[in-house]
Structures are given as structure tokens and as C-alpha cells.
Amino acid sequence: MNLTTLFSLVALLTSLVVGTVNAAPPNVLIILADDCTYNDLPLYGGQNAKTPNLDRLASQGLTFNRAFLSEAMCQPCRAELYSGLYPMRNGCAWNHSSSHSDIESMPHHLGVAGYRVGLAGKVHVLPRQAFPFEPVGGFDKNCVRDPTHPHQIDPAAEFMSRSDDPFCLVVALVEPHVPWVMGDASAYPPKSLKLPPNIADTPETRRAFGAYLAEITYMDSQVGQLLETLEASGKADDTLVLFSSEQGSQYPGNKWTNYNTGVHTALIARFPGVIEAGRRTDALVQYADVLPTLMDLAGIQHDTNRFDGNSFADVLRGQTEQHRQYVYGVHNNVPEGPPYPIRSISDGRYHYIRNLQNQNLYIEKHLMGVKGNGKLNNHYWQTWVFESFDNPKALRLIQRYQLRPAEELFDLENDPYEMNNLAGSASVAAIQSELGDELDRWLAAQADPGIEQDTVRTHQAAKQGRHRFRPK
């Protein structure tokens, strides 16, 4: 062997060793807001909220312009995120119910690689054997407490620093979920606010919206403290940080709907040395893709057929600007109101929605103030109704929310608040047909029974672990 060959061999071996070292499983910190409409954040065009910590995080990482969840309710979207499965396959297709007891989630899949997998704050997934996160204290678990208990950072700091084993820590914050009582609402004077076009302009709406924005800023301060804690642990350079805003807020047409402001979520990713800072991507991703992505980055081999999602690690690495072709959505209003099943699909530009029983009036119990102890009910809705006698815009927004056509199609690029239904227009007939056919294919693949699934009896069975429907 000549000297040149020897040097080449040494260089090759050295590169392999360095590559092996750099390929060590990353730590993961996932921070979730609760009921935060994505485009109320300045990062996505919001004109009111102050979020300096999220803005800084975005400047250090990658912002996803087109990230979605499949169901705009707390429990189903978290079950999707943690399992990599859509609602029909993981079993949690209704709020306040339960997933199948034999599914596996982050603690199972990451645990095989030696990860410590913990969850601080709001849990809201069942059963325990399907989601065996290590409980981590310090953050309030009760999203409807009034006021929210102040957080303590020490348990999260201890979890991050406990050992050299890789960790995955989910911190599920409870802001800005109602009741909107945290933060400094005086920083958002009602008269100075710029309301989104899908919200009626009444004095009570403005007051409530200011309180909601204050909770967003309070949430942002918690994000900042978590990032400071990660930095103090000495592990920030070896940690993938993901922030997501969950589903939309409790304003009509956001949470509990398949509208864009319900199922579209904020997603920021930071991983020094892997993710280029200050980028944005139009790659289409969904909550079901997150777990396969974490497994890919950790070098965990897995059968892709076990998940509904696929890894977008190459998007994080900057190797591609594309991921999936479609994202899918479901809604089953039980137990938040009378049955109102909805299914939807988007290619990132166009959003097609089917209201399977549109002849019914859409009703949500907390918004309408028909049930509960009053703390979760929003009084601004009554002002919308009162204003509607003389205010055509308020009337239109009420009708948009409660009286829906069988089909809806929106151009998200030009109409992100979905105020102009294009369904039935000749100019979009081809895209409506394409999305409708693909939605039919997906529903069949998910063994979704449609209207039959959205019944009180089915929800009660799922809550008790006796699911009536299960895809093979």
C-alpha cells in the first residue's frame, strides 16, 4: 500500500468516525401552545400579539408555512401528534374520549433508542398504557383553571439535565386556552386592536380578544424561559426544538371546525448545525409526520406502514422543499355539541370541505353558552347575535358558522380566512374534483364510516375503551 492510499484510507475512516459521532440521537424539546390560532402570531401575519421569544426562535430555525393537524380539538390532535396515526386509526376521533389501548406512541418508539420521554403540563390523552410518558411537574395540567397556576421551571430543568441519555420532553402549556385570565390585558387596549375578518367587531369581542392576546404573550414568556433553561443545561446545540400552536382559538370558525384557522398550526423547528437559521418552507406537513421524523433523526429503523405520517427530516436538513401532497381533516362535534360530522382535504393551496349533515344547525355548547359553569362560555357571541339585526357583517359571520353548505372550497393563498366559498365554480371544477376523489380514497383507507361514526353512543364507547370502529 503506497503512502497516498494509506492517507486516503485514514481520511475515510476518520470521516466515518466523525459522522458516527455527529449522528448521535438528538435531544428533543416540544413546546405546545393550547388553542392558539396560527395567524394571530406575528410570525404568520398577526397584527396584534407581541411574541419576542417565538420571533427569536424562528430567526434561529425553520418556519413551516403549511403545517396542519387532522382534527381541531385538543385530545384528538395530541393523540395524532404522539402516535403518528390519524384519529380513526389511533381511536381518538372525539374530544374527551380515548385512543385504542394497544397503540404505541412516543415513549414506546423513542424508548427503544434509550430516550427518556417525559410530558409536563396538559396531558389530555388516554389510556395511560398507550401514552406512558414520564410525568414531569412544574406546569399546570388544568387548561380551564382560573387562574392558571404559575409554572415552576425546576422539574423541566432536572429532566433535561438528569443524565447523558437522550431526552424527549413535551411541555404542553395551557395558554391561550379559555378562560383568558393570564398575562397583562392592559397591553392590548380594545380600541387599538385589528380584528381578523372572521370575527365580528363588537366591544365585547374586542375586550375578549385583548385578553386572548395577553395570554399569547404570557405563553410566549414561558417559551422564552424554557429555551433559557435548555441553554443553561448545556444541551441546546444537541437538541431539536419544535414549537407548535395546536389548533385555533375558541372564536367561531377556528377550534371545533375544519376551517383553515382551526386545522392550520404554527410550526417552528430549531436544530443547530442541522437546520439553517432564518428559513421558511412551503413543505406540506401534518402532526402525524412528527413522530416518524423524530425516529428518523434518532436513527431508529421503523416500518413506515405502522404510521399514517412520514418523516420530513429532509425538509429540516434543507435537502427538499416538498413533503406530502395532501393533508386531511376530520371533525366530530360530539361531545362539544350535537353531531355535525365534517371531512376535509388540502393540497396547501386549495382546501376542500364536506359537511356531511349540513342540513343541521352547527352548535357548540361552550360558545353558545348552553352548558357548563359559565367560565368557558364566551359572552361576545350574544353580542354578535344582537348586532346582527343591524349589522350585515355580523349576520354573515353567524350564518357562516351555523349554516354551512354541503361542500366548500377555498383558495388559501388569496383567502386564508376562507370568506369566499368557490365550490361549484367552473374555474375550480378540476381541483374540486381532484380533491374530492382523493378525500374519498383516504376515507376508504381509514375505514371511516362517515355519519354513522359521529354518534353519542360511539363516543361513549370510545371513552370506555370499547371502540365500535377500527381500521384494519
C-alpha positions in Angstrom: 0.0 0.0 0.0 1.5 3.3 -1.0 1.5 6.4 1.2 -1.2 8.2 -0.8 -3.5 5.2 -0.5 -2.8 5.0 3.2 -3.7 8.7 3.8 -6.9 8.2 1.8 -7.9 5.3 3.9 -7.1 7.2 7.2 -9.2 10.1 5.9 -12.1 7.8 5.1 -12.0 6.1 8.5 -11.8 9.5 10.2 -14.8 10.8 8.3 -16.8 7.7 9.2 -15.9 8.1 12.9 -16.8 11.8 12.9 -20.0 11.0 11.1 -20.9 8.4 13.7 -20.3 10.9 16.5 -22.4 13.6 14.8 -25.2 11.1 14.2 -25.8 10.6 17.9 -29.6 10.8 18.7 -30.6 14.4 19.3 -32.5 15.6 22.4 -36.0 16.8 21.6 -37.9 19.6 23.2 -41.5 20.0 22.0 -43.4 23.1 23.2 -47.2 23.2 22.6 -49.4 26.2 23.0 -53.1 25.5 23.6 -55.9 26.9 21.3 -53.7 29.5 19.6 -54.8 30.4 16.1 -51.7 30.3 13.9 -52.2 33.6 12.1 -52.7 35.5 15.3 -49.0 35.1 15.7 -46.8 37.9 14.1 -44.8 35.1 12.5 -47.8 34.3 10.4 -49.1 37.8 9.8 -50.8 38.5 13.1 -51.1 42.3 13.6 -51.5 42.5 17.4 -49.7 39.9 19.6 -46.2 40.5 20.9 -44.2 37.3 20.8 -40.5 38.2 21.0 -39.4 34.7 22.1 -41.2 33.0 19.2 -39.8 35.5 16.8 -36.3 34.9 18.1 -36.8 31.1 17.8 -37.9 31.4 14.2 -34.9 33.5 13.4 -32.7 30.7 14.6 -34.6 27.9 12.8 -37.1 26.9 10.2 -40.7 28.1 10.0 -43.3 25.9 8.3 -45.8 27.9 6.4 -48.1 24.9 5.8 -48.3 22.7 8.9 -51.6 21.1 9.8 -53.3 18.8 12.3 -56.1 16.5 11.3 -58.7 17.4 14.0 -59.1 20.8 15.6 -59.8 19.6 19.2 -57.2 19.2 22.0 -57.3 15.4 22.6 -57.5 14.2 19.0 -54.7 16.4 17.8 -52.4 15.4 20.6 -53.2 11.7 20.1 -52.2 12.2 16.4 -49.0 14.0 17.3 -47.9 11.5 19.9 -48.8 8.3 17.9 -48.2 9.3 14.2 -51.7 8.0 13.5 -54.8 9.7 12.3 -57.9 9.8 14.5 -59.7 6.7 13.1 -56.5 4.6 13.4 -55.4 5.7 16.8 -59.0 5.6 18.1 -59.4 9.1 19.4 -61.8 10.8 16.9 -63.7 12.7 19.6 -62.7 15.1 22.3 -62.7 13.7 25.9 -62.5 10.1 24.7 -59.7 7.6 24.4 -57.3 6.0 21.9 -57.0 2.2 21.4 -55.2 0.7 24.4 -52.8 -1.2 22.2 -51.4 1.6 20.1 -47.8 2.8 20.6 -46.6 6.3 21.0 -43.5 8.5 21.5 -42.5 6.8 24.8 -42.6 3.3 23.1 -40.9 4.3 19.8 -38.2 6.6 21.2 -37.6 4.4 24.3 -36.1 1.6 22.2 -33.2 4.0 21.4 -32.7 4.8 25.1 -34.7 8.0 25.2 -36.2 9.3 28.4 -39.6 10.6 27.3 -41.5 13.0 29.6 -44.5 15.2 29.5 -45.0 18.4 31.5 -48.3 20.3 31.7 -51.5 19.3 30.0 -51.8 15.6 29.2 -55.2 15.1 27.7 -54.5 11.7 26.1 -55.8 8.3 27.2 -55.3 5.5 28.1 -52.1 5.5 30.1 -50.7 2.3 28.6 -50.9 3.9 25.1 -49.1 7.1 26.2 -46.7 6.1 29.0 -44.9 9.4 29.3 -42.9 10.1 32.4 -44.8 12.7 34.3 -42.8 16.0 34.7 -44.1 18.6 37.1 -43.9 22.4 37.1 -46.6 23.3 34.5 -50.4 23.4 35.1 -52.3 20.3 33.8 -55.7 22.0 34.0 -56.4 24.2 31.0 -59.6 25.6 32.4 -58.2 26.6 35.8 -59.0 30.2 36.7 -56.4 31.5 37.1 -53.7 29.1 35.8 -51.2 28.0 38.4 -47.9 29.8 37.9 -45.3 27.5 36.5 -42.1 26.2 38.1 -39.1 25.6 35.8 -37.1 23.3 38.1 -38.7 20.0 37.2 -38.1 20.6 33.5 -34.5 21.6 34.2 -34.0 18.5 36.2 -35.4 16.3 33.5 -33.2 17.9 30.8 -30.0 17.5 32.9 -30.6 14.3 34.8 -28.3 12.1 32.7 -26.5 11.9 29.4 -29.1 9.7 27.8 -31.1 11.5 25.1 -34.3 13.0 26.2 -37.6 13.9 24.6 -39.6 16.4 26.7 -43.0 17.7 25.7 -44.1 20.8 27.5 -47.8 21.2 26.9 -48.8 24.8 28.0 -52.4 25.7 28.8 -52.4 29.2 27.3 -54.1 30.7 25.4 -57.0 28.3 26.2 -60.0 29.9 27.8 -60.6 31.3 30.3 -58.4 34.2 29.2 -57.1 35.4 32.5 -53.3 35.3 32.4 -51.0 38.0 31.2 -51.5 41.7 31.1 -54.6 42.6 29.1 -53.9 46.3 29.5 -51.1 45.9 27.0 -53.8 45.4 24.4 -56.4 48.3 24.6 -59.6 47.1 22.8 -60.0 50.1 20.6 -56.5 49.7 19.1 -56.8 46.1 18.0 -57.1 44.9 14.4 -59.6 42.1 14.4 -59.3 39.3 11.8 -62.1 39.3 9.2 -63.7 36.1 10.6 -64.6 37.8 13.9 -67.4 40.2 14.3 -66.5 43.7 15.6 -68.3 44.4 18.9 -67.0 46.0 22.1 -67.2 42.7 24.0 -65.4 40.9 21.2 -62.6 43.4 21.4 -62.3 43.1 25.1 -62.2 39.3 24.9 -59.7 39.4 22.0 -57.3 41.6 24.1 -57.5 39.1 27.0 -56.7 36.3 24.5 -53.7 38.2 23.1 -52.4 38.8 26.6 -52.4 35.0 27.1 -50.5 34.6 23.9 -47.8 36.9 25.2 -47.8 35.1 28.6 -47.4 31.8 26.7 -44.5 33.4 24.8 -42.8 34.2 28.0 -42.9 30.6 29.1 -41.4 29.6 25.7 -38.5 32.0 26.5 -37.9 30.6 29.9 -37.9 27.0 28.6 -35.3 28.0 25.9 -33.2 29.7 28.5 -33.4 26.5 30.7 -32.3 24.4 27.8 -29.4 26.7 27.1 -28.3 26.5 30.8 -28.3 22.7 30.6 -25.5 22.9 28.1 -27.5 20.7 25.7 -29.1 23.3 23.4 -26.7 22.6 20.5 -27.7 18.9 20.6 -31.4 19.5 20.8 -34.2 19.7 18.2 -36.7 22.3 19.4 -40.2 22.2 18.0 -42.9 24.8 18.8 -46.5 24.3 17.6 -49.6 26.4 18.3 -52.0 23.4 18.3 -55.5 24.2 16.9 -57.2 27.6 16.6 -58.7 29.6 19.4 -62.2 29.4 20.7 -63.6 32.0 18.4 -66.3 30.9 15.9 -64.8 29.2 12.9 -61.5 28.3 14.5 -61.4 25.5 17.0 -64.0 22.7 16.6 -64.1 23.3 12.8 -62.2 22.1 9.8 -61.6 25.7 8.6 -58.0 26.8 8.0 -57.9 28.8 11.2 -58.8 25.6 13.0 -56.6 22.9 11.5 -53.7 25.1 10.3 -51.0 25.2 13.0 -47.8 27.1 13.6 -44.6 25.0 13.5 -41.1 26.2 14.2 -38.0 23.9 14.2 -34.6 24.7 15.5 -31.6 22.3 15.5 -28.2 24.0 15.4 -25.8 22.6 12.8 -28.7 20.7 11.0 -31.4 23.3 10.3 -30.3 26.5 8.6 -31.3 29.6 10.6 -34.0 32.0 9.4 -35.6 29.9 6.7 -39.2 29.3 5.8 -40.6 26.4 3.9 -43.9 25.7 2.0 -43.4 22.0 2.5 -46.8 20.5 3.5 -46.6 18.6 6.8 -49.1 17.2 9.3 -48.9 16.3 13.0 -48.8 12.6 12.1 -45.5 13.2 10.4 -43.7 14.4 13.6 -43.1 11.0 15.3 -41.6 9.4 12.2 -39.4 12.5 11.8 -38.0 12.1 15.3 -37.4 8.5 14.8 -35.6 9.2 11.5 -33.3 11.8 13.2 -32.6 9.4 16.0 -31.6 6.6 13.6 -34.5 4.3 14.7 -35.5 1.9 12.0 -39.2 1.5 11.6 -41.9 0.1 9.3 -43.4 3.1 7.5 -46.7 1.2 7.3 -47.1 1.5 11.1 -47.7 5.2 10.7 -50.0 7.5 8.8 -47.3 10.1 8.7 -43.9 10.2 7.1 -40.6 11.7 8.1 -39.9 15.3 7.0 -36.3 15.1 8.2 -35.0 16.0 4.7 -37.0 19.2 4.9 -35.3 20.1 8.2 -31.9 19.4 6.6 -32.7 21.7 3.7 -32.5 18.8 1.2 -36.0 19.3 -0.2 -38.8 21.9 -0.1 -41.6 19.3 -0.6 -43.0 16.6 1.6 -46.6 15.4 1.3 -49.1 16.1 -1.4 -52.2 16.4 0.8 -53.2 16.9 4.4 -56.5 15.5 5.7 -59.1 16.6 8.3 -62.0 15.2 10.3 -64.4 16.7 12.8 -66.9 15.0 15.1 -68.6 17.6 17.2 -69.6 15.1 19.9 -69.3 15.8 22.9 -68.8 19.5 22.3 -72.3 19.8 20.7 -74.9 17.9 18.6 -73.5 15.6 15.9 -72.0 17.5 13.0 -69.5 15.4 11.0 -67.1 17.1 8.7 -64.3 15.8 6.5 -61.7 17.8 4.5 -58.5 17.8 2.5 -56.0 20.4 1.3 -53.1 20.4 -1.1 -51.7 23.5 0.7 -53.2 25.9 -1.8 -56.8 24.8 -2.0 -58.9 23.5 0.9 -62.0 21.3 0.2 -64.5 20.7 3.0 -67.5 18.4 3.2 -70.2 19.0 5.8 -71.9 15.5 5.9 -75.1 16.7 7.7 -75.2 20.3 6.6 -79.0 20.4 7.0 -78.4 20.6 10.7 -77.6 23.8 12.6 -74.0 23.8 13.8 -74.0 24.3 17.6 -71.0 24.3 20.0 -72.1 24.2 23.7 -69.4 26.5 25.3 -69.6 29.2 22.6 -73.4 29.3 22.7 -73.4 29.3 26.5 -75.9 26.5 26.6 -73.9 24.3 29.1 -71.1 24.5 31.6 -70.5 26.7 34.6 -70.1 29.8 32.6 -66.3 30.1 32.8 -65.8 28.6 29.4 -68.7 30.4 27.8 -67.9 33.5 25.8 -70.3 36.4 26.2 -69.2 38.0 22.9 -71.4 35.5 20.9 -74.5 37.1 22.4 -73.3 40.5 21.2 -72.9 39.1 17.7 -76.5 37.9 17.7 -77.7 41.3 19.0 -75.6 43.2 16.5 -76.8 41.0 13.6 -80.2 42.8 13.5 -78.5 45.9 12.1 -75.0 44.7 11.1 -74.9 42.6 7.9 -71.3 41.5 8.5 -72.1 40.1 12.0 -75.1 38.3 10.5 -73.0 36.8 7.7 -70.4 35.5 10.2 -73.1 33.9 12.3 -74.6 32.3 9.1 -71.1 31.2 8.0 -70.6 29.4 11.4 -74.0 27.8 11.8 -75.4 27.4 8.3 -73.0 25.6 6.1 -73.3 24.3 2.5 -72.6 20.6 1.7 -69.3 21.5 0.0 -66.9 24.3 0.5 -63.7 25.1 -1.4 -61.3 27.9 -0.6 -58.1 29.4 -2.1 -55.9 29.6 1.0 -53.2 31.6 -0.8 -55.6 34.5 -1.5 -58.2 33.8 1.2 -56.6 32.4 4.3 -59.7 33.2 6.5 -61.9 31.4 4.0 -64.5 34.0 3.5 -65.2 33.3 -0.2 -66.6 29.8 -1.0 -65.6 28.7 -4.5 -67.3 25.3 -4.5 -69.3 24.8 -7.7 -67.4 27.5 -9.7 -66.3 26.4 -13.1 -62.9 28.0 -12.6 -62.0 25.5 -9.9 -64.0 22.5 -11.0 -60.9 20.4 -11.8 -59.3 21.0 -8.4 -62.6 20.3 -6.6 -62.9 17.0 -8.4 -59.3 16.1 -7.7 -59.5 16.9 -4.0 -62.9 15.2 -3.7 -61.6 12.0 -5.3 -58.5 11.9 -3.1 -60.7 12.6 0.0 -62.8 9.6 -1.0 -59.7 7.4 -1.3 -58.4 8.5 2.1 -61.7 7.9 3.9 -61.9 4.4 2.5 -58.3 3.7 3.5 -59.1 4.9 7.0 -62.2 2.8 7.1 -64.1 6.0 8.1 -67.8 5.1 8.4 -68.8 8.8 8.0 -72.1 9.9 9.5 -72.5 6.7 11.4 -69.3 7.3 13.4 -70.4 10.6 14.8 -72.9 9.5 17.4 -73.1 9.9 21.2 -73.1 6.1 21.6 -69.8 5.8 19.6 -68.2 8.5 21.7 -69.2 6.9 25.0 -67.9 3.5 23.8 -64.6 5.1 22.8 -64.3 6.9 26.2 -64.7 3.5 27.9 -62.2 1.8 25.6 -64.9 0.0 23.6 -64.4 1.4 20.1 -67.0 0.4 17.6 -64.9 1.2 14.5 -61.4 0.2 13.8 -59.5 0.2 10.5 -57.5 -2.9 9.8 
